[in-house]
């Protein structure tokens, strides 16, 4: 219910800005995917952070904006800013791995461990700052390869050209 309430506001705002372009059941439709991914046992409970990660990943925003949002949702406050711990990164990757899993395309849990280890390779602390996290994501770790691929496919839909196809 809390996630549904959080989604209702943006859809209502867009409905006012662009009347007739948003289905009245948009919140319900949007919620159905995170529920299918994160509540397979039917408990009626979905972690807000997990649902937010899925919604962010599937949004039409830029990759950098998505990566920054992931950091904001999973990082822990530090005296000077925020840091993402290895356990938080593991949670993020596990949550995001559920998106391709819904269509039978997830990688095994070992991919999450390998990716987490790669992000923290050469790091002396138990957490990394946002810039280190972002630079690691730009390397397109295998566990998340589907995300930039989907983004590029989506971006290509907007490209028009004068070539004529047969």
ABEGO torsion letter per residue (X at the ends): XAAAAAAAAAAAAAAAABBGABBAAAAAAAAAAAAAAABAAGAGBBBAAAAAAAAAAABABBAAAAAAAAAAAABBBBAAEBBBBAAAAAAAAAAAAAAAAAAGABBBAAAAAAAAAAAABGBABABBBAAAAAAAAAAGBAAAAAAAAAAAAAAAAABBBABBBX
